[in-house]
Amino acid sequence: MDSIPQAAIEMLPFSAEPMSLWKEVTDIRAFVEALYPPEGSSFGREMCSEKEKFMREYARSFTKNLMESRNASMYLDFYQDTLFGQISKYTIALECCVHKLLQDAGFYSLAHILESVCDMECSLLLASNFYYKQSAQMLRNLLEEVFLPIHFCDTIQDFDAWKANSYRTPKLRGNDGLIKRLLKKNIIPDPLAMRIAALYGNLSGYVHGSQNTLIHQNVHLGEWYDVEFNSDRFSAWCKLFCECAEVCLRLLKINYDQWNAIRSLKFETLAKVGKTLCHTCHNEDAFDRWLLPSKYSFISQEETDHARNTLKNTDEIAFYYYVCQHCGKSTTINANETPYTLVYCFSDDDLPSGSTITEYAALVRGTEDPYCEWYAVQEVGKDMITPLLIHLDT
């Protein structure tokens, strides 16, 4: 399953319309639903609805801060503002994409993808309090945090150096910059490379103190500004935010496809020899390993003479449960190839005849690859997998 489907990316760019006028079929809702198939599932709609509530709160915060500022004579309802509506769409899209990547372990660097959300939200917070220069600086951080994992995925030694805190990020632009390097390797397309370079240059002006980016710009001409709402600066920030978010969405898709191809091959190669790959720290060697035996694994079997499904034990599948000794991340992998997508796990030892199983965990397949991560669906607060595991010496 594609964490960021191409069909969703092809919906970009988002239209500029106030949140108050969003209709049922607006582009951002279609985008989020495309992220969470199957078609007709309510999860995408529920996710989008949750994120919309978050952005409505931000709209109220932007409006409240304006009313309480020295610009109190100026009134603007951001919930009905076109530019803020477009920003809201891109915020929702980025947060949902990150959520999907985290859900599917479709990221290359966990730290970078988590940090990107923090900086995006920081940019919103700063802009709501009229710190437009600082909010633009956060956008440059966001762009770097989404861009760098693409380079790290291609150049593993640089990622290892970064994890060891001994890596100095080279320049992104220029003939020997990272953008050109990835372009020459056909990892990013030329039109996107040009957009990244132009955007990074514009955002760098806010970091390096270009005169027209300062809060106190033109003071040498006798002009005076303060930390307050400014429609021109707000508009400029909105355009930068939307451009940065769209570029980042496209980069997230590239990095997912890039890493997924490598990960699938690694997973299968390692699984065949009883090993795995840690998504978080990329460790391949140091794990504590447990076996979830086939005697605890059951599949659904439809009875033709009854209008119900029953479960049957299968010796065709078993699972290895790994815990990374470096970062503590746990991973469940099928120990042999299987066509199943859903397996029920419970112990039926010493059950009296006619007893009913009431507590079980369902393991759901992560991808269609021969070997992949499986995710446990259990009741909140309960762990029904651990008692079934047999520790193995590794």
FILUM-962487 format. One record per residue: residue number from 1; chain; x, y, z of N, C-alpha, C in turn. Coordinates in steps of 0.2 Angstrom, whole numbers. Example, Ala and Ser with C-alpha at 12.3 -4.5 7.8 and 13.67 -1.06 7.14 Angstrom:
# residues 2
 seq mol    nu    nv    nw   cau   cav   caw    cu    cv    cw
   1   A    66   -28    39    62   -22    39    66   -16    39
   2   A    64   -11    35    68    -5    36    64     0    39
# end
This chain:
# residues 394
 seq mol    nu    nv    nw   cau   cav   caw    cu    cv    cw
   1   A     4    -6     0     0     0     0     4     6     0
   2   A     3    11    -4     7    17    -5     5    22     0
   3   A     9    24     5     8    29    10     6    35     7
   4   A     9    38     2     7    44    -1     5    42    -9
   5   A    -1    41   -10    -3    39   -17    -1    45   -22
   6   A     1    43   -28     2    48   -33    -4    52   -35
   7   A   -10    48   -34   -17    52   -35   -18    58   -31
   8   A   -15    57   -25   -16    63   -20   -11    68   -22
   9   A    -5    67   -24     0    72   -26    -3    76   -32
  10   A    -6    72   -36    -9    75   -43   -14    80   -41
  11   A   -17    81   -35   -22    85   -33   -19    92   -32
  12   A   -13    93   -31    -9    99   -30    -9   103   -36
  13   A    -9   110   -35   -10   114   -29   -17   114   -27
  14   A   -18   116   -20   -24   118   -17   -27   124   -19
  15   A   -33   125   -20   -36   131   -22   -36   136   -15
  16   A   -37   142   -16   -37   147   -11   -44   149   -10
  17   A   -47   147    -4   -54   148    -2   -55   148     5
  18   A   -59   153     8   -60   153    15   -62   147    18
  19   A   -60   145    24   -63   139    27   -70   139    28
  20   A   -73   145    29   -80   146    29   -84   143    23
  21   A   -81   143    17   -84   141    11   -82   134     9
  22   A   -78   130    13   -76   124    11   -83   119    10
  23   A   -83   116     5   -89   112     3   -87   105     4
  24   A   -92   100     4   -91    93     5   -85    90     1
  25   A   -85    93    -6   -80    90   -11   -74    94   -12
  26   A   -73    99    -7   -67   103    -8   -60    99    -8
  27   A   -55   102   -12   -49    98   -14   -46    95    -8
  28   A   -45    98    -2   -41    96     4   -45    89     6
  29   A   -51    89     7   -55    83     9   -54    77     4
  30   A   -54    79    -2   -52    73    -7   -45    71    -6
  31   A   -41    76    -5   -34    74    -4   -33    69     2
  32   A   -36    71     7   -35    67    13   -38    60    12
  33   A   -44    60     9   -47    53     8   -43    49     4
  34   A   -39    52    -1   -35    48    -6   -29    45    -2
  35   A   -27    48     4   -22    45     8   -24    39    12
  36   A   -30    39    13   -33    33    18   -38    29    14
  37   A   -36    25     9   -40    20     6   -42    15    11
  38   A   -47    10    10   -50    10     3   -56    15     2
  39   A   -58    16    -4   -63    21    -5   -69    20    -2
  40   A   -72    25     1   -78    24     5   -77    23    12
  41   A   -70    22    14   -69    22    21   -70    29    25
  42   A   -72    28    31   -74    35    34   -67    38    38
  43   A   -62    34    38   -56    36    42   -53    42    39
  44   A   -53    43    32   -50    49    29   -54    55    31
  45   A   -61    54    31   -65    60    32   -65    62    40
  46   A   -64    57    44   -63    58    51   -57    62    53
  47   A   -51    60    49   -45    63    50   -45    70    48
  48   A   -48    71    42   -48    78    40   -53    82    44
  49   A   -58    80    47   -62    84    51   -59    86    57
  50   A   -55    81    60   -51    82    66   -46    88    65
  51   A   -42    88    59   -37    93    58   -41   100    56
  52   A   -47    99    53   -50   106    52   -52   109    58
  53   A   -54   105    64   -55   108    70   -49   112    73
  54   A   -43   109    72   -37   112    74   -36   118    70
  55   A   -37   119    64   -36   125    60   -41   130    62
  56   A   -47   128    63   -52   133    66   -50   136    72
  57   A   -47   133    76   -44   136    83   -39   141    81
  58   A   -35   139    76   -29   144    74   -32   150    71
  59   A   -38   149    67   -41   155    64   -44   160    70
  60   A   -46   157    75   -49   161    81   -43   164    84
  61   A   -37   161    85   -31   163    88   -29   169    84
  62   A   -28   169    77   -26   174    73   -31   180    74
  63   A   -37   179    74   -42   184    74   -42   188    81
  64   A   -41   184    86   -41   186    93   -35   191    94
  65   A   -29   188    92   -23   192    93   -23   199    89
  66   A   -26   199    83   -27   205    80   -31   210    83
  67   A   -37   207    86   -42   212    90   -39   215    96
  68   A   -34   211    99   -31   213   105   -24   217   104
  69   A   -23   218    98   -16   222    96   -17   229    95
  70   A   -12   233    94   -13   240    92   -16   241    86
  71   A   -18   236    82   -22   237    76   -29   235    77
  72   A   -31   236    83   -38   234    85   -43   237    81
  73   A   -42   243    78   -47   246    74   -48   242    67
  74   A   -43   238    65   -43   234    59   -46   227    61
  75   A   -51   225    58   -54   218    59   -54   214    53
  76   A   -52   208    55   -51   203    50   -53   196    53
  77   A   -58   193    50   -60   186    52   -56   181    48
  78   A   -51   178    51   -47   173    47   -50   167    45
  79   A   -56   165    48   -60   160    46   -63   161    39
  80   A   -64   167    38   -67   169    31   -61   172    26
  81   A   -55   171    28   -50   174    24   -47   169    19
  82   A   -47   171    13   -45   167     7   -38   164     8
  83   A   -33   168    10   -26   166    11   -25   161    17
  84   A   -29   163    22   -28   158    28   -31   152    26
  85   A   -37   152    22   -40   145    20   -35   141    16
  86   A   -31   144    12   -26   140     8   -21   137    13
  87   A   -19   142    17   -14   139    22   -16   133    26
  88   A   -23   134    28   -26   128    32   -26   122    28
  89   A   -27   122    22   -27   116    17   -20   113    17
  90   A   -15   117    16    -8   114    16    -6   111    23
  91   A    -8   115    28    -6   112    35    -9   105    36
  92   A   -16   105    34   -19    98    35   -16    93    31
  93   A   -14    95    25   -11    90    20    -5    87    23
  94   A     0    92    25     6    90    28     5    86    34
  95   A     1    88    39     0    84    45    -3    77    43
  96   A    -7    76    39   -10    70    37    -5    65    34
  97   A    -1    68    29     5    64    26    10    62    31
  98   A    12    66    36    16    64    41    13    58    45
  99   A     7    59    47     3    54    51     3    47    47
 100   A     2    48    41     2    42    37     9    38    36
 101   A    14    42    35    21    40    35    23    37    42
 102   A    21    40    47    22    37    54    18    30    55
 103   A    12    30    53     8    25    54    11    19    50
 104   A    14    20    44    16    14    40    24    13    40
 105   A    27    17    45    34    17    45    37    19    38
 106   A    34    23    35    36    25    28    41    31    28
 107   A    45    32    33    49    38    34    57    35    34
 108   A    61    39    32    68    37    32    71    39    39
 109   A    70    45    41    73    48    47    67    50    51
 110   A    66    47    57    61    49    61    62    56    64
 111   A    68    57    66    69    64    69    67    69    65
 112   A    69    69    58    67    74    54    60    75    52
 113   A    56    70    52    49    70    50    45    73    56
 114   A    47    71    62    44    74    68    46    81    69
 115   A    52    83    68    54    90    68    51    94    63
 116   A    49    92    57    46    96    52    39    98    54
 117   A    35    94    58    29    96    60    29   101    66
 118   A    34   100    70    35   106    75    37   112    72
 119   A    41   113    67    43   119    64    37   122    60
 120   A    33   118    57    27   120    54    22   124    58
 121   A    21   120    64    17   123    69    20   129    72
 122   A    26   129    73    30   135    76    29   141    71
 123   A    29   140    65    28   145    60    21   148    60
 124   A    16   144    61     9   146    62     9   150    69
 125   A    12   148    74    11   151    80    15   158    80
 126   A    20   159    77    24   165    76    20   170    72
 127   A    17   167    66    13   172    62     7   174    65
 128   A     4   170    70    -2   173    73    -1   178    78
 129   A     6   179    80     8   184    84    12   189    81
 130   A    12   189    74    14   195    70    22   194    69
 131   A    25   189    71    32   188    70    34   185    63
 132   A    33   189    58    33   186    51    40   184    49
 133   A    45   188    51    52   186    49    54   179    52
 134   A    52   178    59    54   172    62    50   166    60
 135   A    44   168    58    39   162    55    42   160    48
 136   A    45   164    44    48   162    38    54   158    39
 137   A    58   160    45    64   156    46    62   149    48
 138   A    56   148    51    54   141    53    53   137    46
 139   A    50   141    41    49   137    35    55   135    31
 140   A    61   139    32    67   136    29    69   130    33
 141   A    68   130    40    69   124    44    65   118    41
 142   A    59   119    40    54   114    37    57   111    31
 143   A    59   115    26    61   113    20    67   109    20
 144   A    72   111    25    78   107    26    77   100    29
 145   A    72   100    33    71    94    37    67    89    32
 146   A    63    91    28    60    86    23    65    85    17
 147   A    69    89    15    74    88    10    80    83    12
 148   A    83    84    18    89    81    19    88    73    19
 149   A    83    70    22    82    63    22    82    60    15
 150   A    81    64    10    82    61     3    89    60     1
 151   A    93    65     3   100    65     2   103    59     7
 152   A   101    59    13   103    53    18   102    46    15
 153   A    96    46    12    94    39    10    98    37     4
 154   A   101    42     0   105    40    -5   113    40    -3
 155   A   114    43     2   121    43     5   121    41    12
 156   A   121    35    13   120    32    20   126    35    25
 157   A   132    35    22   138    37    27   136    44    30
 158   A   133    48    26   131    55    28   126    55    34
 159   A   121    50    33   116    49    38   120    46    45
 160   A   124    42    44   128    39    50   132    45    53
 161   A   135    49    49   138    55    52   134    59    56
 162   A   128    60    53   123    65    56   121    62    63
 163   A   119    55    63   117    52    69   123    53    74
 164   A   129    53    72   134    53    77   136    61    79
 165   A   132    65    76   133    73    77   139    75    75
 166   A   142    72    69   148    74    66   147    76    59
 167   A   141    78    57   139    80    50   138    87    50
 168   A   141    91    45   140    98    44   136    98    37
 169   A   130   101    37   126   101    31   129   105    26
 170   A   130   102    20   133   106    14   128   111    12
 171   A   130   115     7   125   120     4   120   116     0
 172   A   114   119     0   109   115    -5   109   118   -12
 173   A   111   124   -13   111   127   -20   118   127   -22
 174   A   118   129   -29   125   130   -32   126   123   -36
 175   A   132   124   -40   134   118   -44   136   112   -40
 176   A   138   113   -34   140   107   -30   136   106   -24
 177   A   130   109   -25   125   109   -19   121   102   -19
 178   A   118   101   -14   114    94   -13   108    94   -19
 179   A   105   100   -20   100   100   -25   102    97   -32
 180   A   108   100   -34   111    98   -41   113    90   -40
 181   A   116    88   -35   118    81   -34   112    76   -35
 182   A   107    78   -32   101    74   -32    98    74   -39
 183   A    98    80   -42    95    81   -49    99    77   -54
 184   A   106    77   -53   110    73   -58   109    65   -57
 185   A   107    63   -51   105    56   -50    98    54   -52
 186   A    94    59   -55    87    58   -56    83    56   -50
 187   A    85    58   -45    81    57   -39    75    62   -38
 188   A    77    69   -40    72    74   -40    72    76   -47
 189   A    66    78   -50    65    81   -57    67    88   -57
 190   A    69    90   -63    72    97   -64    67   102   -62
 191   A    60   102   -64    56   108   -62    55   108   -54
 192   A    55   103   -51    55   103   -43    62   106   -40
 193   A    67   104   -43    74   106   -41    74   114   -42
 194   A    71   116   -47    71   124   -48    67   127   -43
 195   A    61   124   -41    57   127   -36    60   127   -29
 196   A    64   121   -28    67   121   -21    72   126   -20
 197   A    77   127   -26    82   132   -26    79   139   -25
 198   A    74   140   -28    71   147   -28    68   148   -21
 199   A    64   144   -19    61   144   -12    67   145    -7
 200   A    72   141    -7    77   141    -2    80   148    -2
 201   A    82   150    -8    85   157    -8    80   162    -5
 202   A    74   162    -6    69   167    -3    69   167     4
 203   A    69   160     7    68   159    14    75   161    17
 204   A    80   160    14    87   162    17    88   169    18
 205   A    84   173    14    84   180    15    82   182    22
 206   A    77   178    25    74   180    32    79   177    37
 207   A    83   172    35    88   170    40    94   174    41
 208   A    96   177    35   103   180    35   102   188    35
 209   A    95   190    37    94   197    38    94   202    32
 210   A    91   200    27    90   204    21    86   210    24
 211   A    88   216    21    84   222    24    77   222    24
 212   A    74   220    18    67   220    17    63   214    21
 213   A    67   210    25    64   205    29    63   206    36
 214   A    67   212    38    67   213    45    60   216    48
 215   A    59   215    54    53   218    57    54   226    57
 216   A    60   228    58    62   235    58    65   238    52
 217   A    62   235    46    65   237    39    64   245    38
 218   A    68   248    34    68   255    32    68   260    37
 219   A    71   258    43    72   262    49    77   268    47
 220   A    81   266    42    86   271    40    83   277    35
 221   A    77   275    33    73   280    29    68   284    33
 222   A    68   283    40    63   286    44    57   283    45
 223   A    56   276    42    50   273    43    51   269    50
 224   A    45   268    53    45   264    59    39   259    59
 225   A    42   253    61    37   247    62    38   244    68
 226   A    33   240    70    34   236    77    31   229    75
 227   A    31   225    81    28   219    80    20   219    80
 228   A    17   220    74    10   221    74     8   218    67
 229   A     1   217    66    -1   214    60     0   219    54
 230   A     3   216    49     4   220    43     2   216    37
 231   A    -3   218    33    -7   214    28    -2   212    23
 232   A     3   216    21     8   215    16    12   209    18
 233   A    15   209    24    19   204    27    16   198    28
 234   A     9   198    30     5   192    31     4   189    24
 235   A     3   193    19     2   190    13     8   187    10
 236   A    14   190    11    20   187     9    22   180    12
 237   A    20   180    19    21   174    23    17   169    20
 238   A    10   170    19     6   165    17     8   162    10
 239   A    10   166     6    13   163    -1    19   159     0
 240   A    23   161     5    29   157     6    27   150     9
 241   A    22   151    14    20   145    18    17   140    13
 242   A    13   142     8    10   137     4    15   134    -1
 243   A    19   138    -4    24   136    -8    29   131    -5
 244   A    31   132     1    35   128     5    31   121     7
 245   A    25   122     9    21   116    10    20   111     4
 246   A    19   114    -2    18   110    -8    24   107   -10
 247   A    30   110   -10    36   107   -11    38   102    -6
 248   A    36   103     0    38    97     5    33    91     4
 249   A    27    92     2    23    87     0    26    82    -5
 250   A    28    86   -10    31    82   -16    38    79   -14
 251   A    42    82   -10    48    79    -7    46    73    -3
 252   A    41    73     1    39    67     6    37    61     1
 253   A    34    63    -4    32    57    -9    39    54   -12
 254   A    43    58   -14    50    56   -17    53    52   -12
 255   A    54    54    -6    58    51     0    54    44     1
 256   A    48    44     2    44    38     3    46    33    -2
 257   A    45    34    -9    46    30   -14    53    27   -14
 258   A    58    32   -13    65    30   -13    67    25    -7
 259   A    64    27    -1    66    22     5    62    16     4
 260   A    55    16     2    51    10     2    54     5    -3
 261   A    57     7    -8    61     2   -13    67    -1    -9
 262   A    71     2    -6    76     0    -2    74    -5     4
 263   A    69    -2     7    67    -6    13    64   -12    11
 264   A    60   -13     6    56   -19     4    62   -24     3
 265   A    67   -23    -1    72   -27    -2    76   -29     4
 266   A    78   -25     8    81   -26    14    77   -31    19
 267   A    70   -29    20    66   -33    24    66   -40    22
 268   A    65   -42    15    65   -48    13    71   -52    14
 269   A    77   -49    12    84   -52    13    85   -54    20
 270   A    84   -49    25    85   -50    32    80   -55    35
 271   A    74   -55    33    69   -59    36    70   -67    34
 272   A    73   -68    28    75   -75    26    80   -78    31
 273   A    84   -74    34    89   -76    39    88   -75    46
 274   A    81   -73    47    79   -72    54    81   -65    57
 275   A    82   -60    53    84   -54    55    79   -49    53
 276   A    80   -42    55    76   -37    52    79   -30    52
 277   A    76   -25    50    78   -18    50    74   -14    55
 278   A    78   -10    59    74    -5    63    73     1    59
 279   A    66     3    59    64     9    55    67    15    58
 280   A    68    15    65    70    21    68    77    23    67
 281   A    82    18    69    89    19    69    92    15    64
 282   A    89    11    60    92     7    54    97     2    57
 283   A    96     0    63   100    -6    65    98   -12    62
 284   A   103   -16    60   101   -23    57   104   -29    61
 285   A   107   -28    66   111   -33    70   109   -34    77
 286   A   108   -29    81   107   -30    88    99   -29    90
 287   A    96   -35    91    89   -36    93    89   -41    98
 288   A    84   -40   102    81   -46   106    75   -49   102
 289   A    75   -55   101    70   -58    97    66   -64   100
 290   A    59   -63    99    55   -68   101    51   -71    95
 291   A    48   -77    97    44   -81    92    37   -81    94
 292   A    33   -80    89    25   -81    90    24   -87    86
 293   A    23   -92    90    22   -99    86    16   -99    82
 294   A    16  -104    77    10  -105    73     4  -108    77
 295   A     5  -111    82     0  -114    86    -5  -109    89
 296   A    -2  -102    89    -6   -97    92    -9   -93    86
 297   A    -8   -95    80   -11   -91    74   -17   -94    71
 298   A   -22   -90    70   -28   -92    67   -30   -88    62
 299   A   -33   -91    57   -36   -87    51   -44   -88    51
 300   A   -47   -84    47   -54   -84    46   -56   -89    41
 301   A   -61   -93    43   -63   -99    38   -70   -98    37
 302   A   -73   -97    31   -80   -96    30   -83  -103    29
 303   A   -88  -104    33   -92  -110    33   -98  -109    28
 304   A   -98  -114    23  -103  -113    18  -110  -114    20
 305   A  -111  -118    25  -117  -120    28  -120  -116    33
 306   A  -116  -111    35  -118  -107    41  -116   -99    39
 307   A  -121   -95    41  -120   -88    39  -115   -84    44
 308   A  -109   -87    45  -105   -84    50   -98   -87    48
 309   A   -93   -83    51   -86   -85    50   -83   -89    56
 310   A   -79   -94    55   -76   -97    60   -68   -96    60
 311   A   -64   -98    65   -57   -97    65   -54  -104    65
 312   A   -49  -105    61   -45  -111    61   -38  -110    62
 313   A   -34  -114    66   -27  -114    67   -24  -115    60
 314   A   -18  -112    59   -14  -113    53    -7  -114    55
 315   A    -4  -119    52     4  -120    54     8  -117    48
 316   A     4  -113    44     8  -110    38    11  -103    39
 317   A    10  -101    45    13   -94    47    15   -94    54
 318   A    20   -90    55    23   -89    62    26   -82    62
 319   A    27   -79    67    30   -72    67    36   -72    72
 320   A    40   -67    70    46   -65    74    44   -58    77
 321   A    45   -57    83    45   -51    87    51   -48    89
 322   A    53   -43    86    60   -40    88    60   -33    92
 323   A    64   -33    96    65   -26   100    72   -24    99
 324   A    73   -18    96    80   -15    94    83   -14   101
 325   A    89   -16   101    94   -15   107    96    -8   107
 326   A    96    -4   102    98     3   101    93     8   103
 327   A    87     7   101    82    13   102    76    10   105
 328   A    75     3   106    69     0   109    63    -1   105
 329   A    64     1    98    58     0    93    56    -7    92
 330   A    50    -9    93    48   -16    92    45   -17    85
 331   A    46   -23    82    44   -24    75    42   -31    75
 332   A    36   -33    72    33   -39    71    34   -41    63
 333   A    37   -47    62    38   -49    55    36   -56    54
 334   A    33   -57    48    31   -64    47    37   -68    46
 335   A    37   -74    49    43   -78    48    44   -82    42
 336   A    38   -83    38    38   -86    32    33   -82    27
 337   A    34   -84    21    29   -80    16    22   -83    17
 338   A    18   -78    16    10   -80    17     6   -75    13
 339   A     0   -78    11    -4   -74     7    -9   -70    12
 340   A    -9   -72    18   -14   -69    23   -13   -61    24
 341   A   -18   -58    25   -18   -51    27   -20   -49    34
 342   A   -23   -54    37   -26   -54    44   -25   -60    48
 343   A   -22   -60    53   -21   -66    57   -23   -65    65
 344   A   -27   -69    68   -29   -68    75   -25   -72    79
 345   A   -23   -69    85   -18   -73    89   -21   -73    96
 346   A   -21   -80    99   -23   -81   105   -21   -88   107
 347   A   -21   -89   114   -20   -96   116   -26  -100   117
 348   A   -27  -106   115   -32  -110   116   -30  -116   121
 349   A   -25  -116   124   -22  -121   128   -27  -122   134
 350   A   -29  -128   136   -32  -130   142   -39  -127   142
 351   A   -42  -125   136   -49  -122   136   -54  -128   137
 352   A   -59  -128   141   -64  -133   141   -68  -133   135
 353   A   -71  -139   133   -75  -140   127   -80  -135   127
 354   A   -81  -131   122   -87  -127   121   -85  -120   123
 355   A   -79  -119   126   -77  -112   128   -77  -107   122
 356   A   -78  -101   124   -77   -95   119   -71   -91   120
 357   A   -68   -90   115   -62   -85   115   -65   -78   115
 358   A   -63   -74   121   -66   -67   121   -60   -62   120
 359   A   -54   -64   122   -48   -60   121   -43   -62   116
 360   A   -42   -58   111   -37   -60   106   -34   -53   103
 361   A   -29   -54    99   -26   -49    96   -26   -50    88
 362   A   -27   -45    84   -27   -46    77   -21   -43    74
 363   A   -17   -47    70   -11   -45    67   -13   -43    60
 364   A   -12   -37    58   -14   -34    51    -7   -33    47
 365   A    -7   -35    41    -2   -35    37     0   -28    35
 366   A     6   -26    35     8   -19    33     8   -17    26
 367   A    11   -22    22    12   -21    15    10   -27    11
 368   A    11   -27     4    10   -33     0    16   -37    -1
 369   A    22   -34     2    28   -37     1    28   -44     4
 370   A    32   -49     2    32   -56     4    34   -56    12
 371   A    38   -52    14    40   -51    21    39   -43    23
 372   A    35   -42    28    34   -35    30    32   -35    37
 373   A    31   -29    40    29   -27    47    22   -29    47
 374   A    20   -32    53    13   -33    55    11   -29    61
 375   A     5   -26    61     3   -22    66    -2   -25    71
 376   A    -1   -25    77    -6   -28    82   -12   -23    84
 377   A   -18   -26    83   -24   -22    85   -26   -26    91
 378   A   -26   -22    97   -28   -25   103   -32   -20   107
 379   A   -36   -22   112   -40   -18   116   -35   -13   120
 380   A   -38    -7   120   -34    -2   124   -32    -4   131
 381   A   -25    -3   132   -23    -5   139   -21   -12   140
 382   A   -22   -16   135   -21   -24   135   -16   -26   130
 383   A   -11   -30   132    -6   -33   128    -7   -41   128
 384   A   -10   -43   123   -12   -50   122    -7   -54   118
 385   A    -2   -50   115     3   -54   111     9   -56   116
 386   A    11   -52   120    17   -53   124    17   -60   128
 387   A    11   -62   131    11   -69   134    12   -75   130
 388   A    11   -74   123    12   -79   118    19   -80   115
 389   A    23   -75   117    30   -75   114    35   -80   117
 390   A    39   -83   114    44   -87   116    51   -84   115
 391   A    55   -82   120    61   -79   119    66   -83   115
 392   A    70   -80   111    75   -84   107    82   -81   108
 393   A    87   -85   109    94   -83   109    96   -80   103
 394   A    98   -74   102   101   -72    96   108   -69    96
# end
